[in-house]
């Protein structure tokens, strides 16, 4: 069987992309379009909402329905699209600044509602498009443009946050494993209810050089050493102190999604005998 390439979901005329050399965004985009192809979705049946930021530029290269919206607001727009037409596959692409810092409250409530869409947050540990300021996911103590002596804040664990809020599917992966990322994205796209996939990809232009990654290859080596499967993570004595984090599917459940619960309420409110 031929490997999926995802070419049908790309705007070939827009390539090559504008992302920096070594940036993981291209890896995530490639994995996403391969997942679309493996699922067999027609491009016209997919809607991708993007916010502002480096990863938010992904809509420039996608040959599907796209919405490029205001900073931090990809999830409200995606929620509206899914509510209006539940038959569409709806995906929100956000960075950590867009999805967890500016739009963090929307992330919590999308997970709480368990709206049937997939959020893919590429976590590059800073605001990459605007100069490298620290975000809500920048690890404590790390150097950024706005924390030259080290980030004084504690970072959000996006997977723990959305799992606690009620998401049906929560996973974390890095940009290192290639086709393994495609499998994770496909699983999230297939799971009914709110799915959150965090993809760890430290910014190779702004965050990396300030924090010991002299070249993109150094980032990949670090990701391989520190992004470990959950079983390995749970055996470590103090994983947070050593910078380790769990990867793979962390939560997979099948609670009713928002629209299923809404339809049940609508039926209760409908006059007796009214057809759906």
C-alpha positions as CSV (number, residue, x, y, z in Angstrom):
1,X,0.0,0.0,0.0
2,X,1.3,3.4,-0.9
3,X,2.1,5.8,1.9
4,X,-0.2,8.8,2.3
5,X,1.3,12.1,1.1
6,X,-1.5,14.4,1.8
7,X,-0.8,16.4,-1.4
8,X,-4.5,16.8,-2.2
9,X,-4.9,18.9,0.9
10,X,-2.0,21.3,0.2
11,X,-2.0,24.5,-1.9
12,X,1.0,23.6,-4.0
13,X,1.2,27.1,-5.5
14,X,1.8,28.5,-2.0
15,X,4.9,26.4,-1.3
16,X,7.6,26.6,-0.1
17,X,6.5,27.8,3.3
18,X,7.8,30.8,5.1
19,X,8.7,29.1,8.4
20,X,12.3,29.3,9.7
21,X,14.8,26.6,8.8
22,X,14.5,23.8,11.4
23,X,11.0,24.9,12.6
24,X,8.7,22.0,13.4
25,X,5.6,23.6,11.9
26,X,6.3,22.0,8.5
27,X,6.5,18.6,10.2
28,X,3.1,19.1,11.9
29,X,1.5,20.3,8.7
30,X,2.8,17.3,6.8
31,X,1.5,14.9,9.5
32,X,-1.9,16.7,9.5
33,X,-2.5,16.4,5.7
34,X,-1.4,12.8,5.8
35,X,-4.0,12.1,8.6
36,X,-6.7,13.8,6.4
37,X,-5.8,11.5,3.5
38,X,-5.8,8.4,5.6
39,X,-9.2,9.3,6.9
40,X,-10.4,9.8,3.4
41,X,-12.0,13.2,4.1
42,X,-13.0,15.3,1.1
43,X,-11.3,18.8,1.3
44,X,-14.7,20.5,1.1
45,X,-15.8,18.6,4.3
46,X,-13.0,20.0,6.4
47,X,-12.8,23.4,8.1
48,X,-9.6,24.6,9.7
49,X,-9.7,27.7,12.0
50,X,-6.3,29.3,12.8
51,X,-5.4,32.1,15.1
52,X,-2.5,34.5,15.0
53,X,1.1,33.3,15.2
54,X,3.7,31.3,13.3
55,X,1.6,28.1,13.4
56,X,-1.5,30.2,12.6
57,X,0.0,30.7,9.1
58,X,-0.7,27.0,8.3
59,X,-4.0,27.9,6.7
60,X,-2.0,29.6,3.9
61,X,-0.9,26.1,2.7
62,X,-4.1,24.1,3.2
63,X,-6.5,23.3,0.3
64,X,-9.6,23.0,2.6
65,X,-12.1,25.5,4.0
66,X,-10.1,27.8,6.3
67,X,-10.8,30.7,8.7
68,X,-7.9,32.9,9.8
69,X,-9.2,34.7,12.8
70,X,-8.2,37.1,15.6
71,X,-5.6,36.3,18.2
72,X,-6.8,33.7,20.7
73,X,-10.2,33.2,19.0
74,X,-9.7,30.1,16.8
75,X,-11.8,27.9,19.2
76,X,-14.9,30.1,19.4
77,X,-15.0,30.3,15.6
78,X,-14.4,26.6,15.3
79,X,-17.2,25.9,17.9
80,X,-19.6,28.1,15.8
81,X,-18.8,26.2,12.6
82,X,-19.3,22.8,14.2
83,X,-22.5,23.8,15.9
84,X,-23.9,25.2,12.6
85,X,-22.9,22.1,10.6
86,X,-22.1,19.0,12.7
87,X,-21.2,17.0,9.7
88,X,-18.0,18.9,9.0
89,X,-14.7,17.9,10.4
90,X,-13.5,21.0,12.3
91,X,-9.9,21.6,13.4
92,X,-8.4,24.5,15.3
93,X,-4.6,25.2,14.8
94,X,-3.0,27.3,17.5
95,X,0.3,28.1,19.1
96,X,0.9,28.3,22.8
97,X,0.6,32.0,22.8
98,X,-2.6,31.9,20.8
99,X,-4.2,28.9,22.3
100,X,-3.0,28.8,25.9
101,X,-2.1,32.4,26.8
102,X,-4.3,34.8,24.9
103,X,-7.0,32.2,24.3
104,X,-6.6,30.0,27.4
105,X,-10.1,30.6,28.7
106,X,-11.6,29.4,25.4
107,X,-9.5,26.3,25.6
108,X,-10.8,25.4,29.0
109,X,-14.4,25.9,28.0
110,X,-14.1,24.0,24.7
111,X,-12.8,21.1,26.7
112,X,-15.5,21.5,29.3
113,X,-18.3,21.5,26.7
114,X,-16.6,18.6,25.0
115,X,-17.4,20.1,21.6
116,X,-16.6,17.7,18.8
117,X,-13.6,19.2,17.2
118,X,-9.8,18.8,17.3
119,X,-7.4,21.4,18.7
120,X,-3.7,21.1,17.7
121,X,-1.5,23.3,19.7
122,X,2.1,23.6,18.6
123,X,4.0,24.5,21.7
124,X,7.2,26.4,20.8
125,X,7.7,27.7,24.3
126,X,7.4,31.4,23.4
127,X,5.7,34.0,21.2
128,X,7.7,33.2,18.1
129,X,6.1,35.7,15.7
130,X,6.5,38.8,17.8
131,X,10.0,38.5,19.1
132,X,10.2,35.6,21.6
133,X,8.4,36.8,24.7
134,X,7.5,34.1,27.3
135,X,4.1,32.5,27.1
136,X,2.0,30.5,29.5
137,X,3.9,27.3,28.5
138,X,7.4,28.6,28.7
139,X,9.2,26.4,31.2
140,X,10.0,28.1,34.5
141,X,13.5,29.6,34.6
142,X,14.0,29.6,30.8
143,X,15.4,32.6,29.0
144,X,13.2,34.7,26.6
145,X,13.2,38.2,25.3
146,X,11.0,39.3,28.3
147,X,12.7,37.1,30.8
148,X,16.4,37.6,30.3
149,X,17.2,36.3,33.8
150,X,14.8,33.4,33.5
151,X,11.0,33.0,33.4
152,X,9.6,33.6,36.9
153,X,6.2,32.0,36.1
154,X,5.2,28.4,36.3
155,X,4.1,26.9,33.0
156,X,0.7,25.4,32.2
157,X,0.6,21.7,31.6
158,X,-1.9,21.9,28.6
159,X,-2.7,18.2,28.7
160,X,-3.4,18.1,32.4
161,X,-5.5,21.3,32.1
162,X,-7.7,20.0,29.2
163,X,-8.0,16.6,30.7
164,X,-9.3,18.1,34.0
165,X,-11.7,20.3,32.1
166,X,-13.3,17.3,30.4
167,X,-11.7,16.7,27.0
168,X,-12.5,13.2,25.6
169,X,-9.0,12.9,24.0
170,X,-5.7,14.3,25.1
171,X,-2.3,13.5,23.7
172,X,1.2,15.0,23.5
173,X,3.8,14.3,20.9
174,X,6.9,16.0,19.6
175,X,8.0,16.9,16.1
176,X,10.6,14.1,16.2
177,X,8.8,10.9,15.4
178,X,7.5,11.7,11.9
179,X,4.8,9.2,11.1
180,X,4.1,8.6,14.8
181,X,2.8,12.1,14.9
182,X,0.4,11.3,12.0
183,X,-1.0,8.4,14.0
184,X,-1.6,10.6,17.0
185,X,-3.3,13.3,15.0
186,X,-5.5,10.7,13.2
187,X,-6.6,9.2,16.6
188,X,-7.5,12.7,17.8
189,X,-9.5,13.5,14.6
190,X,-11.4,10.2,14.9
191,X,-12.3,10.5,18.5
192,X,-15.8,12.1,19.0
193,X,-15.8,15.0,21.5
194,X,-13.1,17.5,22.2
195,X,-9.6,16.4,21.3
196,X,-6.4,18.2,22.3
197,X,-3.1,17.3,20.7
198,X,-0.1,19.3,22.0
199,X,2.9,19.1,19.8
200,X,6.2,20.1,21.5
201,X,8.5,22.0,19.1
202,X,10.7,24.6,20.7
203,X,11.3,27.7,18.6
204,X,14.6,27.2,16.8
205,X,15.1,30.9,16.1
206,X,14.3,32.6,19.3
207,X,13.8,30.2,22.2
208,X,16.5,27.6,21.2
209,X,19.6,29.8,20.9
210,X,18.8,31.4,24.3
211,X,18.4,28.0,26.0
212,X,21.2,25.8,24.8
213,X,19.9,24.7,21.3
214,X,22.6,26.1,19.0
215,X,21.0,24.4,16.0
216,X,17.7,22.7,15.2
217,X,19.4,19.3,15.5
218,X,20.1,20.0,19.1
219,X,16.3,20.5,19.6
220,X,15.6,17.1,18.1
221,X,18.2,15.4,20.2
222,X,16.7,17.0,23.3
223,X,13.2,16.0,22.3
224,X,14.2,12.4,21.8
225,X,15.8,12.3,25.3
226,X,13.1,14.2,27.2
227,X,9.8,13.3,25.5
228,X,9.1,9.8,26.9
229,X,6.2,7.4,26.9
230,X,3.9,7.7,29.9
231,X,4.9,4.4,31.3
232,X,8.6,5.6,31.4
233,X,7.6,9.0,32.7
234,X,5.7,7.5,35.6
235,X,8.8,5.5,36.6
236,X,11.1,8.6,36.8
237,X,11.8,9.9,40.3
238,X,11.4,13.6,39.6
239,X,10.6,14.1,35.8
240,X,9.7,17.8,36.1
241,X,13.1,18.6,37.7
242,X,14.9,16.9,34.8
243,X,12.7,18.4,32.1
244,X,11.0,15.2,31.0
245,X,7.5,15.1,29.8
246,X,5.0,12.3,28.9
247,X,4.1,11.6,25.3
248,X,1.5,9.5,23.5
249,X,-2.2,9.3,24.2
250,X,-2.8,10.4,27.8
251,X,-6.6,10.5,27.9
252,X,-9.1,8.6,25.7
253,X,-12.7,8.4,26.8
254,X,-16.1,8.4,25.1
255,X,-18.3,10.8,27.1
256,X,-21.2,12.3,25.1
257,X,-20.1,15.4,23.2
258,X,-21.8,18.8,23.4
259,X,-24.0,18.4,20.4
260,X,-25.3,15.0,21.4
261,X,-26.3,16.4,24.8
262,X,-27.8,19.5,23.1
263,X,-29.9,17.3,20.7
264,X,-31.2,15.3,23.7
265,X,-32.3,18.6,25.3
266,X,-33.9,19.8,22.1
267,X,-35.9,16.6,21.8
268,X,-37.2,17.1,25.4
269,X,-38.3,20.6,24.5
270,X,-40.0,19.7,21.2
271,X,-43.8,19.3,21.1
272,X,-44.9,15.7,21.2
273,X,-44.8,14.1,17.8
274,X,-42.6,16.8,16.2
275,X,-40.1,15.2,13.9
276,X,-36.3,16.0,14.1
